[in-house]
Amino acid sequence: MSDKDYTYEKAMERLSEIVAKLESGEAALEESMELFEEGARLSALCYKKLEAAEQRIIEFGGADVKKGEDDE
């Protein structure tokens, strides 16, 4: 599956699978490197999707949402 075909949820699911496999220590070095690279791409994809969602919220009336600040 191409990275652009992933939904946020599917990307997170695959990322969880990758983390579990890497943490198990069962993958050979070359496979671990490939998994790490795939995980890095998926992590970046998820970040972009979250950024886009935040932007849409701001555009559609959530303009008072302040990036990086917690509610007090």
Secondary structure as GFF3:
##gff-version 3
##sequence-region A 1 72
A	DSSP	three_ten_helix	3	5	.	.	.	ID=ss1
A	DSSP	alpha_helix	8	24	.	.	.	ID=ss2
A	DSSP	alpha_helix	29	59	.	.	.	ID=ss3
###
